[in-house]
Each structure stands twice: as structure tokens, then as C-alpha cells.
């Protein structure tokens, strides 16, 4: 319950700030998605992969298990770091960079996986797409207008992104 409550309150603001800071710095991408709003969902998915807002999760195994050739002992909780997994070059070539229309985005684990998948993922995706759609429709330009402050544990991303907007007339 704690995970659900804290994540739904903090992760969206951390993620949206990080996403907009990146988009503000990439004029070509901003121009492309503004001209083709149908590409906004793909951009949001790639942003989720690249800037996964919640760092990770730990689980405690109930028995010894081998994962990826490594023994994880019963009651010794490993941490799964989503931000690292979603940039794994073996899965996501050029994983440190934003790649629009990445073909294997379904392999990203920004919302967990399996029985540990976030139940709020569909709502979060909808919110992020709507944020981009509305922002791009209401502005002609935006830029970072001050110091960007980064988030603290457990979120990964920004906690403050001052932006300057040029609205449509």
C-alpha cells in the first residue's frame, strides 16, 4: 500500500519534470512530435524507459534461486534497479539515449513486471501522453529557465525544473 501511495504522488512530478527538461533541450524532437502528435505515445514510452522515475524494488526470496547465473539465497533480498535494467545495452542498444520508435519497448520494466507490475500503469501512461499533448498544443516553444534540481532516493529524475513557455496566440 505504501508503495502505491508514495509512487502515485511523487513519481509523476519527478518524471514529468525530467521528460520536459529533455524535450526542452531537443528542438528537433520537440518539432517532430509537435508536427506529428500521433508519435507522442511512442515518445512517452521511450521517456519512461530512459527516465524510469522509480529507481527499483527489492524482494526477499523464499528459497534459494539462480538468476542470470547468480545464486540468490533465501532471505537475502536483492534489489532490482529499473533504471539500470531499462538501459541494459544487451536489451536496448544505445540504451543511454532517447530513441523514438524503439522496436522493443515492451521489454522495458518501468512499471515492474509479472505479478509485481504496477496496477496504475495504464493511468500513468494516459496522464503522461495527455501532458505532452496539451503542452505541445498550448505552446510554440519552451526552454529550461533556471537550475534543475535532482530528486533524492527513491525516485530518479528531477524535483525542480524551471521552464519558460511561449504560448500560442
N, C-alpha and C positions, 0 to 999 in steps of 0.2 A: 504494500500500500504506500509506504514511504517513497519508494522508487517512482511509482506512478504519479504521486502528487508533486514531488520535487521536480521531476523531469518535465512534467507538463507546464510548470510555472517558469522554470529557468531556461530550459533548452531552446524554446522558440526565440527568445530575445537574443541569446548568445549566438544562435545560428543566423538569424536574420541580419544582425549587425555584421557578422563575418562575411556572409553572402554579398551584402551590399558594398562592403569595403572592397571585395574582389571585383565586383561588377563595375564599381566606380573607377577602378584602375585599368579596366579593359574596354576601351572605347569601341573596338571592333566587335567584340561580343555584345556589348550593350546595343550597338546599332543593329546587329543581326537579329537579336531577339525582339527588339522593338519593331523591326520591319516584318518579322515573322512570328507573331505571338503563339502560333501553334508549336513552336520549339521551346516555349517556356517550361512545360513539364519536364522535358529532357534536361534542360539547364538546371532545374531544381533538383532532379535526381543526381546529376553529376556533382552539384554543390553538396548534397547530402553525403555522397561518397567521400568527396575530398575533405570536407569540413564537418565530419560527423560530430555533432555537438556534445555528445556524452562520451567520455573517454573510454569507459569499459565497465565490466561487470566481473564479479568473482563468484564462483560456485564451489561448493565443497563436495567432492566425490564421496559416494557411499561405499565404494570399493576401489581397489587399485585398477587403473586403466592406462592403456598406452595410446597416446595421441601423437600423431606425426613422429613416431619412433621414440617418443619420450615417455618415461614412466611417471605417471601422476599417482601418488599414493593416497589411499583412503584418508580422509580428514585433513589433507593438505591442500588448501584452496588455491588454485592458480587464478590469475587474472587474465581475462580476455580483453585486449586493448583494441577496441573497434577502430580507432584512428590508424593504428598500425596495420591491422588486417585489411582495411579498405585501401591501403596504399601498397600492398604487397605486390611487387613487380612480377611475381610468378603468376598472379591472377589478373592484375591490372597493369599492363605495360604502360610506361610513362605515368606511373601511379601518383607521382608528386605534383602532376599538372592537371589543370582543368581540360578535359577533352569532351566537347559537346558530341552527343550521339555515340558515346562509348557503347560498343555492342554487348558487353556482358554485365551491365549494371545490376541485373537481378542477382548477381553473386555478391554484391555488397551487403554488409551486415549492420548498416547504420541503425537499424531498429531491432537488433538481435536476430535470432533465427529459431526455427522449430518451436518447441513448447515455451521458449523464452522470448518469443517475438513480442514486440510492443503492441498492445491492443489499440493504442491511439495512433498507430502509423498512418492509416488512411486519412484521419482528420488532420494530422500534422502535414502530410503531403498536400492536401487541399489548401490548407492555410498558407503554405509557402508559395504555391502556384498563384493563389489569389493575391498575395502580397506583391509578387513580381508583376503580375498582370496590371494591377491597379497603379502601382508606382510608375511603370513604364507608360501607361496610358495617360497619367496625370502630369507627366513631366516631359521636358525636352532634353534635359541633362541633369546630372547630379555628380557631385565630387566630394571627396573627403575634405573636411574643413577644420581639421584640428588633430590633436593627438589621439591615436587609437589605443585604448587600454585593453589588456587581455584579461580573460576570465581566470579564475582560480579553480583548483580542484573541486568538483569532479568534472565540471564542464570544460570543454576545449573550444576556444574561439575568443570572441571579443566580449567585453562587458560595456564598452562605450565606443561608439563610432559617430563622431560629429559629422553631419553631412550638410552640404549646401545644395538646394534644389532650384532648378529653373522650371517654373510651371508653364503649362500651355496657356495661351491667350485666347 
